Amino acid sequence: MKTKYQVIADEIRSKILSNEFVVGKVIPPELQLQKDYGVSRHTVREAIALLVNEGFLRKEKGSGTYVDDTYQRRGDGVSSSKTIGVITTYLSDYIFPSIIRGIEQKLRENGYSLLLASTNNDVDQERECLEQMLSQGVSGLIVEPTKSNQYNPNLAYYLSFKERGIPVVMINAYYEELSVPFICVNDTKAGYLATKHLFEQGHQHLALITKIDDLQGKYRMKGFIKAHEEMRTNFDPKNVYTYTTETKGQVFQTIREKLASEQEVTGIVCYNDEVAQGLIQALADMGKRVPEDYSVVGNDDSFLSTAGSVKLTTLSHPKEELGEAAAEWIMLAVQQEVTGNKIFEPELIIRDSVKRI
C-alpha cells in the first residue's frame, strides 16, 4: 500500500504529464496542498522532495516550486533517442502477438528498442501506460486506442506528446476527437464483405454480433448496414446484438435466448473470429450446427479461424504487416514530419462455415 506522500506525488506527477501543471510554472504552495490533501506540511514536503529527485519539480528559494522537465532528459536510464513506446489493449491474446512481432522485428532491424505496455482496454490502465511513456522519455509512440468508440478521459495526454514533439501513430482504430495519424483495416468494408457474402449464398435474414465500445465494431456495423442498403433489404434491429468489453461474457446467453424463438435468421456476421467460435459453441449447446443450421462469418483471419471443428469463413487482417508499417511510420516520424494515414483493404477468405441455401 502506498504512503500518503506517494499518493500525493502520483497525483501531482499525473497533472504534470497531462499538462494540467505546465513546465516552467509554479505549482500550488505547500499550505494549499496541505488543505487540498488534508495532510501535514511534512507529508507535502516528502511528496515534493520525491518529485524533485525524479526531475518533475525544482525548488527555487524564496520563489516557490516549479514544474521541471529534467525527467524528460533522464529517461530513467533508457536511451530516449532510440526507444519507441508501444501500447496495445492486449499482449498475448488473439492477433496481438503477431502485430507486436511485426513492430519489434522492424524496430530491432533499425537499432531501436521497444518499451511495451498494455491497457486491457481499460482507461485507467491506459493513463498509467501513457504516464510511463512520458516519464521514460520515449522518442515515439505506437498506440492502440482504448475503448475508441467512447469518450476517453486521457485525450489530454496525447496532446502532451504533441507539445513535446513526440510523434504518435495509432493502430487498428483511432480517437475521432484527435488529429492523429492511424494505420487501420477498412472495417466498414470488412463488415460489408461479410454481409454481402451471406446474401450471395442465398441468406436473406441476417444477424450481427458487434462490439460497441471500440471503433472497429462501429464501422463493421456500418458495413453490415451498407450491404443491406445495397441489396434493398431491411434488417431487423432486434437481430443486432451488441456488447462491450465488460459484457462480452453475457452476449452468447442473450443470443441463445433470442435465436430459440427467432425462426428466420440463417446467417450471422460476427465482430471477430473469437466471437464466431464462441457463437459456434453457444449454438452447439442449443443442438444447432454450423453451417447446417446457421452460417457464420468471422473477422481478422486469426489462428482461431482454423482452430475449431468448423473452419471459419472470415476477413483478412494484415497483423504482422500492420505492425511493420507502424514501426516504419514512427521511425520516419522521429526524423521528419510525416502526415497521412494507411488503410489496409480486407479480403474475404472462404472456408467451411457458410452454407449456400
C-alpha positions, -999 to +999 in steps of 0.1 A: +000+000+000+013+034-009+021+060+017+002+094+018+032+113+003+035+087-026-002+091-034+002+129-035+033+126-056+014+103-080-014+129-085+010+158-090+030+138-114-002+129-134-011+166-136+024+174-149+023+147-175-012+157-187-001+194-189-025+205-161+007+217-144+028+233-171+066+232-174+081+264-160+050+273-140+048+273-102+026+246-085+002+255-057+021+265-025+027+239+003-001+254+025-026+250-003-015+214-009-019+207+028-055+218+026-062+201-006-050+167+006-057+170+043-022+161+053+007+176+073+033+200+059+059+173+064+039+149+041+036+175+014+073+182+016+081+145+013+060+143-019+077+174-034+111+160-025+103+128-043+093+147-075+123+169-073+145+139-071+127+124-102+131+156-122+094+166-123+098+196-100+125+221-089+126+244-059+136+280-061+144+296-028+120+325-020+100+319-052+083+285-050+083+251-065+082+249-103+074+222-128+106+210-144+114+189-175+145+172-163+127+139-162+123+140-200+161+142-204+168+115-178+145+088-192+154+067-161+184+053-179+166+045-211+181+058-243+152+080-254+166+087-289+163+050-298+133+039-278+098+035-292+068+031-268+042+006-278+008+004-261-018-022-271-050-033-255-037-068-250-003-085-254-007-123-256-043-127-268-058-132-303-039-113-331-018-090-308+013-112-307+016-111-345+012-073-345+038-068-318+062-092-335+059-071-367+067-039-348+095-054-328+113-070-358+113-038-378+125-017-349+152-041-340+165-042-376+169-005-374+186-003-340+156+008-320+144-007-287+108-012-277+091-003-244+059-023-243+027-019-222-009-030-224-042-014-211-066-044-211-090-020-228-092+000-195-089+038-195-073+039-160-046+014-172-042+034-204-035+065-183-008+047-164+008+035-196+008+070-211+024+084-180+050+057-181+059+065-217+061+102-210+083+098-179+106+073-197+112+098-225+103+076-255+111+092-289+079+080-305+047+061-296+026+034-313-007+030-296-039+010-300-067+032-285-087+020-255-125+019-260-121+041-291-158+044-296-164+061-262-152+094-248-118+089-234-106+110-203-070+105-214-071+127-245-050+154-229-021+131-225-019+127-263-018+164-267+011+163-242+030+141-266+024+165-294+035+195-274+067+177-265+074+169-302+069+132-297+052+116-327+023+093-322+006+069-346-025+048-338-032+012-350-064-007-355-085+023-345-081+059-335-098+086-314-121+106-337-116+137-314-079+139-322-060+147-353-035+118-350-023+096-379-035+060-379-029+026-396-060+005-398-080-020-417-110-008-436-135-021-411-166-008-429-155-029-460-149-059-437-185-058-424-198-051-459-180-081-475-191-105-447-227-095-451-226-094-489-212-130-489-241-143-469-266-126-492-248-141-522-252-175-507-289-171-505-294-159-469-320-132-466-324-128-428-292-120-411-280-112-376-249-092-364-229-095-332-206-065-327-186-047-301-198-012-294-171+003-272-144+000-299-144+019-332-139-013-352-173-026-341-190+007-351-175+006-386-182-032-391-218-025-382-218+003-408-207-022-434-234-046-423-260-019-428-244-007-461-248-042-476-284-043-466-290-009-482-272-021-514-294-052-515-325-031-508-333-053-478-343-041-444-326-056-414-343-062-381-328-042-353-337-070-329-312-091-347-283-068-339-265-080-307-241-056-291-216-060-262-188-041-245-155-053-230-173-059-197-204-076-211-187-099-236-195-130-215-232-122-215-238-118-252-239-155-260-266-162-234-287-134-250-282-149-285-292-183-273-324-170-258-332-148-289-324-175-316-345-201-297-376-180-307-363-165-339-370-188-369-360-166-398-323-158-392-300-182-411-267-162-413-247-144-386-219-118-391-195-117-361-173-090-348-143-112-350-131-149-351-131-152-313-168-142-311-176-165-341-160-195-323-179-186-291-211-184-311-205-219-327-201-233-292-233-215-280-252-229-310-239-264-302-252-260-267-287-255-284-282-286-305-276-264-336-247-269-361-226-246-383-231-244-413-260-269-414-284-248-392-267-214-392-240-199-414-214-178-396-187-153-408-158-142-386-132-114-390-094-110-387-083-144-400-068-152-366-054-186-356-089-192-341-104-193-376-089-227-382-085-240-347-121-253-342-140-281-356-155-257-382-130-237-403-143-202-404-151-181-434-135-148-423-120-115-434-082-109-437-062-088-413-026-079-421-014-083-384+024-086-387+024-064-418+004-037-400+030-039-371+058-034-396+040-005-412+035+012-378+072+007-370+083+022-403+060+052-399+072+060-364+109+057-372+104+081-401+083+105-380+112+106-354+134+120-381+109+143-400+073+154-401+050+126-415+014+130-425-014+108-438-029+075-428-026+040-441-056+018-447-054-019-454-082-034-475-096-067-462-103-097-484-129-124-479-114-158-470-139-186-478-138-218-457-165-240-443-188-220-420-212-207-447-238-229-465-255-220-497-293-221-495 
